[in-house]
Amino acid sequence: MSGATQDRWGSQLEYLLSCLGYAVGIGNLWRFPYLCYRNGGGAFLIPYFLTLIICGIPLVYLETTLGQFASAGCISVFNINPLFKGAGYAVIVLNVIASIYFSAIMSYPILYIYHSMSSPLPWQSCGNSWNTVNCTEITGNSSFFTSNGSITTPEDEYFHRHLLQVSPNINHIGSIVAPVFWCNLICWILVYLCICNGVKSVGKIVYFTVLFPYVVLSVLFVRGITLPGAWKGIMFYIFPDWAQLAKPKVWADAATQIFFSLGPGWGGLVSMSSFNKFHYNNLRSSMIIPIVNSATSIWAGFVVFSVLGFAAERTNVPVSQVATAGPGLAFVTYPATVTMMPAPNLWAITFFVMLFFLGIDTMFVTIEAIIAGLLDEFPRFKSRKRIIAFITCVVLFSFSIICNTEGGLHVIGLLDSHVAILCVPLVCALEIIAAVYTYENFSFDVLFMTGRPLRRIWMVLWRYVILLILLVITLYSLLEVSSLAGWFITLVSVVCIPIYAAKVLLRAEGSLLERIRASCRPSNDWGPSEPEKRREWELLKKQKADIFPLNDLDKYIKE
């Protein structure tokens, strides 16, 4: 590793908040509550927490351990097994695509914040220039939520017809929607200003951007449970349907939600942990992050369903008819509910400000993961990090413009539903194989770094349990791919893995089997980045090797 000075967090609280901001995002608000009620309410929490314990926490612990030990980003961390280094480049491609569409999504709350300052709210009624003859306002005894699609609400037409000017399908990209474009630009300017100094600036900003949404969630929770019909929505959310546990899809949904919510395999956790002090005990934070993330999801469900219960009460329809997931919940259903509350402008602004901050933290870490990963591989550019960050933001903004078009929402849907379903599980599987199968010294490295032996339960979970879960998640997710474009997006990042592996094998010498074995050994760059720690590590490793084999895990693993 280069002996260049490595940036460090100002405090471990900054690291913890940054990882929480990365893990806790808009999916906690608009995906988990819907999955919970659809898959058995309170009964869904059994497979959810079981998956959290046996898969989520171990994966977070593995990634943060690898990143912290080597002070390496998502590419250089694979110096532990150069044959798999293409997975690091796959993560870069993955994050580039994710940044393209996610920044467009983050422009929507900015638009809504601006329009929420108008009174009355512009989506509150029909009769506007963008409304169609099918527009029907929600009132008591409304049949909107049970309609067959022949009528629409003013909120739906405002979002799709006025703000986004959505085209009929993805084949019609259309022209750029100016308001979305300018809000996307604002989003990227804010992201650059926040990450231009790396962890030094991100570490300070997260004190506000991470904690503020919790304040807003608390306010919305208090307001939500005091609304008429709120408890009807909450009971619908948490009432257990034990029969659902017999369905394999419920368990697959739980595993998928845990997996994609926490963010292993995306490079963000590796990148953030690489800025930790070398001897920091990361086990505790590796448990806090997943637990707080899951608790936030559950809490957000109470906030969402208290409001949906109110909407159901006012419109005299079952809660199941107003419960939705994804952008429809955030930009159609919730705005429709806000119009029924006293002081609708206040609650609209509050909600969309919270939504923006929930998403912007994820963008911080995603962009930082791209930059840190590339700079680790090309350290000569580290002195020009501000310029690299600026160029990265400009390039990604340019790519994201396609999501600001009339067909942008269709593009976002295509990218979001396909980009990670194969790449992320595969990257996690390669990390496990590299750390605990092909590398003999991982337990020793953990002992050297933290001063505490690695417990046997972690090795059991990594070696046997999690790989099986990753296989199930991958197969379950791939069943959703149904188009040529979907397969292209699914594979575009993954192709980096075999291409780089072929390059490594071609440069190696010997028979194919000898080349594979040689390429799976850690490179000379693997190890602590600080020269003093590296010398100590190499000395102790040699002394241990003289006494007994390093692959004798019993010497390092605690029961």
Backbone hydrogen bonds, N-H to C=O, Kabsch-Sander energy under -0.5 kcal/mol:
donor,donor_aa,acceptor,acceptor_aa,energy
9,W,275,F,-1.8
15,Y,11,S,-1.2
16,L,12,Q,-2.3
17,L,13,L,-2.8
18,S,14,E,-2.3
19,C,15,Y,-2.3
20,L,16,L,-2.2
21,G,17,L,-2.9
22,Y,18,S,-1.8
23,A,19,C,-2.5
24,V,20,L,-3.3
25,G,23,A,-0.8
28,N,25,G,-1.2
29,L,25,G,-0.6
29,L,26,I,-0.7
30,W,26,I,-2.4
31,R,27,G,-2.0
32,F,27,G,-1.8
35,L,31,R,-2.3
36,C,32,F,-2.7
37,Y,33,P,-2.1
38,R,34,Y,-2.2
39,N,35,L,-1.7
40,G,37,Y,-0.9
41,G,36,C,-2.1
42,G,238,I,-1.2
43,A,40,G,-2.0
44,F,41,G,-1.5
45,L,42,G,-1.2
46,I,43,A,-1.4
48,Y,44,F,-1.9
49,F,45,L,-2.7
50,L,46,I,-2.0
51,T,47,P,-2.2
52,L,48,Y,-1.9
53,I,49,F,-2.1
54,I,50,L,-2.3
55,C,51,T,-1.9
56,G,51,T,-1.9
57,I,52,L,-2.7
59,L,55,C,-1.9
60,V,56,G,-2.1
61,Y,57,I,-2.6
62,L,58,P,-2.4
63,E,59,L,-2.4
64,T,60,V,-2.4
65,T,61,Y,-1.9
66,L,62,L,-2.4
67,G,63,E,-2.5
68,Q,64,T,-2.1
69,F,65,T,-2.5
70,A,66,L,-1.9
71,S,67,G,-1.1
72,A,67,G,-1.1
77,V,73,G,-1.9
78,F,75,I,-1.8
79,N,76,S,-2.1
80,I,77,V,-1.1
81,N,78,F,-1.5
83,L,519,S,-1.5
84,F,81,N,-2.1
85,K,82,P,-1.5
87,A,84,F,-2.4
88,G,85,K,-1.2
89,Y,85,K,-1.1
90,A,86,G,-2.2
91,V,87,A,-1.9
92,I,88,G,-1.6
93,V,89,Y,-2.3
94,L,90,A,-2.6
95,N,91,V,-2.7
96,V,92,I,-2.2
97,I,93,V,-2.3
98,A,94,L,-2.5
99,S,95,N,-2.5
100,I,96,V,-1.6
101,Y,97,I,-1.6
102,F,98,A,-2.5
103,S,99,S,-1.8
104,A,100,I,-0.7
105,I,101,Y,-1.7
106,M,102,F,-2.1
107,S,103,S,-0.7
107,S,104,A,-0.7
108,Y,104,A,-0.6
108,Y,105,I,-1.2
110,I,106,M,-0.8
111,L,107,S,-1.9
112,Y,108,Y,-2.5
113,I,109,P,-2.6
114,Y,110,I,-2.0
115,H,111,L,-2.4
116,S,112,Y,-1.8
117,M,114,Y,-1.2
118,S,115,H,-1.5
124,Q,121,L,-2.1
131,N,128,N,-1.3
135,C,132,T,-1.5
136,T,152,T,-3.0
142,S,139,T,-1.5
146,T,143,S,-0.8
147,S,144,F,-2.0
152,T,134,N,-2.0
157,E,153,T,-2.2
158,Y,154,P,-2.3
159,F,155,E,-2.1
160,H,156,D,-2.6
161,R,157,E,-1.8
162,H,157,E,-1.5
163,L,158,Y,-2.8
164,L,159,F,-1.8
166,V,160,H,-3.0
167,S,406,E,-2.3
172,H,169,N,-1.6
173,I,171,N,-0.7
177,V,404,N,-3.1
178,A,176,I,-0.9
181,F,177,V,-2.3
182,W,178,A,-2.6
183,C,179,P,-2.0
184,N,180,V,-2.2
185,L,181,F,-2.1
186,I,182,W,-2.2
187,C,183,C,-2.1
188,W,184,N,-2.1
189,I,185,L,-2.3
190,L,186,I,-2.3
191,V,187,C,-2.1
192,Y,188,W,-2.5
193,L,189,I,-2.4
194,C,190,L,-1.5
195,I,191,V,-1.7
196,C,192,Y,-1.8
198,G,195,I,-2.4
200,K,197,N,-1.2
201,S,198,G,-0.9
202,V,198,G,-2.4
203,G,199,V,-2.3
204,K,201,S,-0.6
205,I,201,S,-2.1
206,V,202,V,-2.1
207,Y,204,K,-0.9
208,F,205,I,-1.6
209,T,205,I,-2.3
210,V,206,V,-1.9
211,L,206,V,-0.7
212,F,208,F,-2.7
214,Y,210,V,-0.6
215,V,211,L,-1.5
216,V,212,F,-2.4
217,L,213,P,-2.9
218,S,214,Y,-2.0
219,V,215,V,-2.1
220,L,216,V,-3.1
221,F,217,L,-2.3
222,V,218,S,-2.3
223,R,219,V,-2.5
224,G,220,L,-2.9
225,I,221,F,-2.5
226,T,222,V,-0.7
226,T,223,R,-0.6
227,L,224,G,-1.6
230,A,227,L,-1.9
233,G,229,G,-1.4
234,I,230,A,-2.2
235,M,231,W,-2.4
236,F,232,K,-1.6
237,Y,233,G,-1.6
238,I,234,I,-2.3
239,F,235,M,-2.3
241,D,40,G,-2.2
242,W,240,P,-0.6
244,Q,241,D,-1.8
245,L,242,W,-1.4
246,A,243,A,-1.4
247,K,244,Q,-1.9
250,V,247,K,-1.0
251,W,247,K,-1.0
252,A,248,P,-2.3
253,D,249,K,-2.7
254,A,250,V,-2.0
255,A,251,W,-2.3
256,T,252,A,-2.6
257,Q,253,D,-2.5
258,I,254,A,-2.2
259,F,255,A,-2.4
260,F,256,T,-2.6
261,S,257,Q,-1.7
262,L,258,I,-1.9
263,G,259,F,-1.1
266,W,263,G,-1.3
271,S,267,G,-2.4
272,M,268,G,-2.7
273,S,269,L,-2.2
274,S,270,V,-1.3
275,F,272,M,-1.1
276,N,273,S,-1.8
280,Y,277,K,-1.8
282,N,280,Y,-1.2
284,R,281,N,-0.5
285,S,281,N,-0.5
286,S,282,N,-1.9
287,M,283,L,-0.9
287,M,284,R,-0.9
288,I,284,R,-2.3
289,I,285,S,-2.4
291,I,287,M,-1.8
292,V,288,I,-2.9
293,N,289,I,-2.2
294,S,290,P,-2.4
295,A,291,I,-2.6
296,T,292,V,-2.4
297,S,293,N,-1.8
298,I,294,S,-2.1
299,W,295,A,-2.5
300,A,296,T,-3.0
301,G,297,S,-1.6
302,F,298,I,-1.3
303,V,299,W,-1.8
304,V,300,A,-2.9
305,F,301,G,-2.7
306,S,302,F,-1.6
307,V,303,V,-1.4
308,L,304,V,-2.2
309,G,305,F,-2.2
310,F,306,S,-1.4
311,A,307,V,-2.2
312,A,308,L,-2.5
313,E,309,G,-2.1
314,R,310,F,-2.4
315,T,311,A,-1.7
316,N,312,A,-0.9
317,V,312,A,-1.6
321,Q,318,P,-1.6
322,V,319,V,-1.5
323,A,319,V,-1.3
324,T,322,V,-0.5
326,G,30,W,-2.1
328,G,325,A,-0.7
329,L,326,G,-1.4
330,A,326,G,-1.4
331,F,327,P,-3.1
332,V,328,G,-1.1
333,T,328,G,-2.9
334,Y,329,L,-2.5
336,A,332,V,-1.9
337,T,333,T,-1.9
338,V,334,Y,-2.5
339,T,335,P,-1.4
340,M,337,T,-1.5
341,M,338,V,-1.7
347,W,343,A,-1.6
348,A,344,P,-2.2
349,I,345,N,-2.5
350,T,346,L,-2.3
351,F,347,W,-2.1
352,F,348,A,-2.3
353,V,349,I,-2.3
354,M,350,T,-1.9
355,L,351,F,-2.3
356,F,352,F,-2.1
357,F,353,V,-2.2
358,L,354,M,-2.2
359,G,355,L,-1.4
360,I,356,F,-2.4
361,D,357,F,-1.2
362,T,358,L,-0.5
363,M,359,G,-1.6
364,F,360,I,-2.2
365,V,361,D,-1.9
366,T,362,T,-2.2
367,I,363,M,-2.7
368,E,364,F,-2.4
369,A,365,V,-2.4
370,I,366,T,-1.5
371,I,367,I,-2.5
372,A,368,E,-3.1
373,G,369,A,-2.0
374,L,370,I,-2.0
375,L,371,I,-2.7
376,D,372,A,-2.0
377,E,373,G,-1.0
378,F,374,L,-1.8
381,F,378,F,-2.0
382,K,379,P,-1.9
384,R,381,F,-1.7
385,K,382,K,-1.2
388,I,384,R,-2.5
389,A,385,K,-2.9
390,F,386,R,-2.3
391,I,387,I,-2.9
392,T,388,I,-2.6
393,C,389,A,-2.3
394,V,390,F,-2.4
395,V,391,I,-2.7
396,L,392,T,-2.6
397,F,393,C,-2.5
398,S,394,V,-2.2
399,F,395,V,-2.2
400,S,396,L,-2.0
401,I,397,F,-0.7
401,I,398,S,-0.9
402,I,399,F,-1.1
403,C,400,S,-1.6
404,N,401,I,-2.1
405,T,402,I,-0.9
406,E,173,I,-0.5
406,E,175,S,-1.6
407,G,173,I,-2.3
408,G,405,T,-1.7
411,V,407,G,-1.8
412,I,408,G,-2.8
413,G,409,L,-2.1
414,L,410,H,-2.0
415,L,411,V,-2.7
416,D,412,I,-2.9
417,S,413,G,-1.7
418,H,414,L,-0.6
418,H,415,L,-0.9
419,V,415,L,-2.6
424,V,420,A,-1.5
426,L,422,L,-1.8
427,V,423,C,-2.6
428,C,424,V,-2.3
429,A,425,P,-2.2
430,L,426,L,-2.3
431,E,427,V,-2.2
432,I,428,C,-2.1
433,I,429,A,-2.5
434,A,430,L,-2.6
435,A,431,E,-2.3
436,V,432,I,-2.7
437,Y,433,I,-1.6
438,T,433,I,-2.4
445,D,441,N,-2.6
446,V,442,F,-2.2
447,L,443,S,-2.1
448,F,444,F,-2.6
449,M,445,D,-2.5
450,T,446,V,-2.7
451,G,447,L,-1.9
452,R,446,V,-0.5
454,L,556,Y,-1.1
456,R,558,K,-2.6
458,W,455,R,-1.2
459,M,455,R,-0.9
460,V,456,R,-2.1
461,L,457,I,-2.3
462,W,458,W,-2.7
463,R,459,M,-2.7
464,Y,460,V,-2.2
465,V,460,V,-1.1
466,I,461,L,-2.8
468,L,464,Y,-0.8
469,I,465,V,-1.9
470,L,466,I,-2.9
471,L,467,L,-1.8
472,V,468,L,-2.0
473,I,469,I,-2.6
474,T,470,L,-2.4
475,L,471,L,-2.4
476,Y,472,V,-2.6
477,S,473,I,-2.4
478,L,474,T,-2.6
479,L,475,L,-1.2
480,E,477,S,-1.8
481,V,478,L,-1.4
487,W,483,S,-2.0
488,F,484,L,-2.1
489,I,485,A,-2.3
490,T,486,G,-2.1
491,L,487,W,-2.0
492,V,488,F,-1.8
495,V,491,L,-1.9
496,C,493,S,-1.4
497,I,494,V,-1.8
499,I,495,V,-1.8
500,Y,496,C,-2.2
501,A,497,I,-2.2
502,A,498,P,-2.4
503,K,499,I,-1.8
504,V,500,Y,-2.3
505,L,501,A,-2.5
506,L,502,A,-2.2
507,R,503,K,-1.3
508,A,504,V,-1.0
515,R,511,S,-2.6
516,I,512,L,-2.4
517,R,513,L,-2.3
518,A,514,E,-2.5
519,S,515,R,-2.3
520,C,516,I,-1.2
521,R,518,A,-0.9
523,S,79,N,-2.6
526,W,523,S,-1.6
534,R,530,E,-2.6
535,R,531,P,-2.3
536,E,532,E,-1.9
537,W,533,K,-2.5
538,E,534,R,-2.7
539,L,535,R,-2.1
540,L,536,E,-2.5
541,K,537,W,-2.4
542,K,538,E,-1.9
543,Q,539,L,-2.3
544,K,540,L,-2.8
545,A,541,K,-2.0
546,D,542,K,-1.5
547,I,543,Q,-0.9
547,I,544,K,-0.7
548,F,544,K,-2.8
552,D,549,P,-1.4
553,L,551,N,-1.6
555,K,552,D,-2.0
556,Y,553,L,-1.8
557,I,553,L,-2.1
558,K,454,L,-1.7
